[in-house]
Structure formats: structure tokens, C-alpha cells
Amino acid sequence: MNKVDLVVVSDHLYTMTGEGVGYIEDGAMAIDRGRIVAVGRRDEISKEYEGEKALQLKKKAVFPGLIDAHMHTGFGIMRGLAQDTGNWMMYGLQPFDNVLTENERNAGSKLGIIEAVKAGTTTLGDYETNMEFVAGFIHRLGARGNLTHMIREAEKRVYEPGELYLFNRDLGERGLLRNLELYDKWHNKDNGRIKVLFGPQGPDFVGRELLERIYDLAEERDTLVHMHTQQGDRETYQVQKRYGKRPIEWLKEEGFLGERLVAVHLTDARDDEAKVVARSGAGMILCPGSIGIIDGIVPPSVAFQEAGGNVALGSDQAPGNNCHNIINEMKLATLFNKIKYTDPEVMPAWRALRMATIEGARAIGLGDVVGSLEAGKRADFIAIDLEKPSMSPVYSYPMRNMVPNLVYSARGDEVCLSAVEGEIIYRDGKFMNVDEDEIIGEVGVYPDSIGKRASGEFFSINGTNAVFMKEGKL
Ligand SMILES: [Zn+2]
């Protein structure tokens, strides 16, 4: 008999191995020192492994921890402030983003991160400028971080439509330096639980020379470049005006496409352009809720997958998408593509679950680490309570409905346990290492003051939300 730290037993185990969901009925998983040692049927595992601890998950389904590959959690403090407007970034977001303090962003990050973990996310792909704080918080929480410091060379202010962004060399250099500091301090910390990527905000926000240096440094340090890519007509316009080419065409010519790139959004990419990115070996992150609300567009993730690329899901940010809930993103990825193609078969529930787990892990460079439950991988997993109304009734033989129920009707509160590296970080509504009530209390302190500071610009721009407020509609 082999002694291990933990044996997890569950009525239903979804390993996400093979081409589908890798279902095992009455399954078990042996975990030692944070790694999965063996997965199989309970009778097989119990013959070979004895756990110092045992976790019995009756009437639960166990899945790999979900991956939210692209988030700006610091924006959480601006939840619900910027939707329903054209030119979202300048007219919706900027009046608020321009006045935020570091403390306010940090409070937003804590909020966004606990919201995501409560809905089953164990790997957080946060991407902002307050990453030192976020790394510390994720370290304390016990979750997995795939963190990127956002590097921006374009001066931060409201630009008129059609105005070319003004590059500020110092701003870009400071961003790069902070990304390097973050990498040196946090990359591979906590037994590899935290990874640091490099984060040019986009080919419109960072110039060619700085982008080249960022790629060189990422290669030197063997990490990835996490970048908004052809993320909207505003980016296409900027790159065309500056270089005379569409973003993907320009990135290809300059040698910026390839396995080192994780391309976020591709909102304004045509199918043929998405395929060029996929064939280069880059990963894609699809943020269906965010891009749906901000731009009214369904990005070409299906074309990307058809060309053999891996696509991860992301919740993006709260003033656009309004939530950090990857279960919601799974549903929207399926729903929006069915509508886009007028084809109910184009994106099945199991495929969306693969995007939130194994395919997502591959897209962001963690394919050997997480995303499936198999020997050698880190023991990141969640349990879904099958006795919640949204998961009931359960069909388990000869047909099964648990994956469609998770993707189409679950909302997040079905997640009753989350573990990272074999350690439980959340169980039955309670975090083990942080205090949810304290975090909710803290974020409640800021809105009045943020509103006061942002109101001048918000009402002078007079975007749709400002008009709705004045008219008493909102
Ligand atoms: Zn983003």
C-alpha cells in the first residue's frame, strides 16, 4: 500500500483527459505533496493508495479547477459603471479609471478574486498595474496566479475619436521595469503556484521598439507575452494609422506572432486573421461576456479552434462584463456562437468546459500543470453540489446531464469546495485564509468618493450613461 497525503473520493469525476470530459463514475484521486499521483475508479485506487487524510465527496461532481485566463480585477471597484455605451474605453471607463487610487484598485482586486474563486476559478489570469498587491493576495488566499503587469506607452487620458495615441517613452519604461520586478520577485513562487507573464497592453498602446524588447525579455526568461490583440476597431484604426497595416498583419510581419503570444480578444479579427494567429502557435483568450457587452461582437474563437488553436476563457473586467464568473463565460461562449452561426451544434457544453479547463490551460502555457485531473499534474480541483436546484435532477446512467447542467444552468453557488495543490482554499461558502465579509465591507467605503472625483469628466463627456442619469432612466 502506498501512503499519500490525501485520497479524494467522488460519485462523479470529470478528469478532462482524452478528447472529451474523461468521465469516471465512482472515482478517486490520490494526491501527494500537491500533485496528483493516480486517478481511477475508487476500488482500484483504494487497493493501492492510503491517504493520511480522506475527502469523501458524496452527491458531488469533481472537476479540475476552472481557469479564468484574462481578468482586470482592479477594475472591480468600478463594477456596473461603464456599460451600454459606444466607445467604451474612452467614454465609459476612462472618467473613472483616471481617478482611481492604488488602494481603491487593490480593494477591487480582492473583490474580483474572491468572486471568481466562489464560482469555481482556481487559476486567475490577472492583468493590471497593481500586480504586486494581487500576487500577495493570491499567495495568502492559496489560489493559482498567472499574473501579468500591464505595460503601456500611450499616455493615459481621454482621446478624441480618430486621435493617434501619444507615446511616452518613460511611461513604457516604467511599466517594463515593474513587470521585470514582478517577475523576479514572484515567478515560480509558492512551489510554482504563481507565474508571471509579460504584458504589453496592445500593439496600439505600445510602440514597435518597446514591443521588441518585451519579447526578447520574455524569451530570455522563458515566459509568455499576454497581450490584447486586434481587440477592437479602435486598435485597428491606431495600428493602421501608425504602420499602414491591420494589427495581425503587422504583428506577423514584425515576428510578434508565435508560441510565445497569448492573444486576448481578437474582437476585430476576421476568421482568416484568427486562423493566421492560431497557426502561428499562439493561444487565444475569448471573453464572450465582456466583448458582447462592450462591443456587441462575438470574436472568432470557432475559426481559431478550427485552425487547431487552443482557446481559453476570460471574464475581463467588472465595468464591462460586470462579473468574474467563468461558469457564466462557458454559457455565453456556447450561446453566442450558436446564435452567431445559427447552429445549435457549433459549440456544445462539453467544449466550453474544455475551454475553461484543459484547452484553456494549454492556451496560457499551463497545459502540463493544470486543466485536467491526471497523474503528474497539480491537484487543483473543485466540487459541484449536485443537490442544488440548478444541478437537479442528476442523470448518471445510461445518459448523463451534469456537464450541460453546469454550463447552462449553474450560476456559481453550486461550487462547494475548491482546492489548489491539494489544499482546500474554499469550502461551503467560506474561505480558509481570507475574510469575505471584511472585503465586502472595505469596498463599500469607496464609491462616494470615486463618484465625486469622476463626476466632472463623466458629465462633461456626456456619454449615454450620463444622459440616462440626467433623465432619471438609470
Ligand atoms: Zn483586457
Residues whose N, C-alpha, C, O or C-beta is under 5 A from the ligand:
A	BS01	ZN	none
